[in-house]
Amino acid sequence: MNTVSKRNGKRENKSTKNGTSKIKGKQLSEENRKNNILSTILEWDEKYTCICAVFADKTSSFRPIMKLLEISCHGIPWLLGTVVLILSVHQAHHIEILVNLFYGLIIDLIAISVSKIAFRRSRPAHNEMDMFVTVSIDNYSFPSGHASRAGMLACFFVLHAVESPKWIVLILLWSFIVTFSRVLLGRHHLVDVICGYILGIGEYVILSYLWISRETSLSWLELYFSHFHL
């Protein structure tokens, strides 16, 4: 009986080990498959980013135009400009829009900062570090802050600030051109700007759920900026 029990125990141990080995093997093959997919995406990204970076060279005649587009969607001018407008306007509707615009810009700044620190992807090798006002996290590439801001601002203005079809088309066109210009200028990889634009749309969705009411906007303005209102 003892001999039979020992044999059965050994068989059970072998079966358990074989089952565990199969599970581990499946997990490893799944991880390898995911790694292969990621490697393929990154290789594609590097290849086509280099092809698209036609204005990365400092001698390019179109580079100044690309840099103007860069400044047009930079965070600092947008933040400062929004604050100045908040202190300048007097209509309650405009104050509500501007306070929420400022809120959206802060959400974008936080989301991009956290994402860049988390992923720490280097900028393309052909990038020239001559960007307009940079900080340490600007050394990282993923995701694109300009693309996320362009996506968020496009959603914000189209859905809250403008009604004219012409202005809607111009805003959307500007956001797409700014986004793609990041690759043309050599600042970002294609995946950086695609994910950045999607992130910007997500930021707007969050902002729409956390929208600050007109009454709250006016009370904040009175509480914090009543002595500075222009």
ABEGO torsion letter per residue (X at the ends): XAAAAAAAAAAAAAAAAAAAAAAAAAAAAAAAAAAAAAAAAAAAAAAAAAAABAAABAABAAAAAAAAAAAAABAAAAAAAAAAAAAABABAAAAAAAAAAAAAAAAAAAAAAAAAAAAGBBBBAABBBABBGBBAAAABAOBBAAAAAAAAAAAAAAAAABABAAAAAAAAAAAAAAAAAAAAAGABBAAAAAAAAAAAAAAAAAAAAABBBAAAAAAAAAAAAAAABX
